[in-house]
Amino acid sequence: MLEKIKEILAEQLDVEVEEIKDNSDIQEELGADSLDVMDIMTEIEEEFEIEVEDEAIETLRTPAKIEQYISENKK
């Protein structure tokens, strides 16, 4: 799951998958702006068939945190 999350981030942010670490901050280290974050969350929702709550989006700043959120909330 973590690799797929990194692939989505790499595609959306035009960076190499190898540059993305489990704890890379999506905004500070990978340069995502708020629109990028929304696009990423939409892609995550479609890929993993999950709905990401708006309140949770701000806390999902690293691939590891996104993976944890999906694991805890996937039906």
C-alpha positions as CSV (number, residue, x, y, z in Angstrom):
1,M,0.0,0.0,0.0
2,L,2.8,2.4,0.9
3,E,4.4,2.0,-2.5
4,K,1.1,2.8,-4.3
5,I,0.7,5.9,-2.2
6,K,4.3,7.0,-3.1
7,E,3.5,6.3,-6.8
8,I,0.4,8.6,-6.6
9,L,2.4,11.3,-4.9
10,A,5.2,11.0,-7.5
11,E,2.7,11.3,-10.3
12,Q,0.8,14.2,-8.8
13,L,3.9,16.2,-7.8
14,D,6.2,15.3,-10.7
15,V,8.9,13.9,-8.5
16,E,10.7,10.6,-8.5
17,V,9.3,7.8,-6.4
18,E,12.8,7.2,-5.0
19,E,12.8,10.8,-3.6
20,I,9.7,10.1,-1.4
21,K,10.5,8.6,2.0
22,D,7.8,7.2,4.3
23,N,8.0,10.3,6.4
24,S,8.5,12.9,3.7
25,D,6.2,15.9,4.4
26,I,4.0,16.3,1.3
27,Q,3.9,20.1,1.5
28,E,7.2,21.1,3.1
29,E,9.5,18.5,1.5
30,L,7.7,17.6,-1.7
31,G,6.3,21.1,-2.6
32,A,2.6,20.3,-2.7
33,D,0.2,23.2,-2.4
34,S,-3.4,23.0,-1.2
35,L,-4.7,22.2,-4.7
36,D,-2.1,19.4,-5.1
37,V,-3.2,18.0,-1.7
38,M,-6.9,17.9,-2.8
39,D,-5.9,16.2,-6.0
40,I,-3.8,13.6,-4.1
41,M,-6.6,12.9,-1.7
42,T,-9.1,12.4,-4.6
43,E,-6.7,9.9,-6.2
44,I,-6.2,8.1,-2.8
45,E,-9.9,7.9,-2.4
46,E,-10.4,6.4,-5.8
47,E,-7.4,4.0,-5.6
48,F,-8.2,2.6,-2.2
49,E,-12.0,3.0,-2.3
50,I,-12.1,5.1,0.9
51,E,-13.5,8.5,1.8
52,V,-11.1,10.8,3.4
53,E,-12.8,13.1,5.9
54,D,-12.1,16.8,5.3
55,E,-10.9,17.2,8.9
56,A,-8.3,14.4,8.4
57,I,-6.7,15.9,5.3
58,E,-4.6,18.4,7.3
59,T,-3.1,15.6,9.4
60,L,-2.2,13.4,6.4
61,R,1.1,15.0,5.6
62,T,3.3,11.9,5.0
63,P,2.9,8.7,3.1
64,A,3.1,6.8,6.4
65,K,0.3,8.8,7.9
66,I,-1.8,8.3,4.8
67,E,-1.2,4.5,4.9
68,Q,-2.2,4.5,8.6
69,Y,-5.4,6.4,7.9
70,I,-6.4,4.0,5.1
71,S,-5.7,1.0,7.2
72,E,-7.8,2.3,10.1
73,N,-10.7,3.5,8.0
74,K,-11.0,1.1,5.1
75,K,-14.2,-0.9,5.3
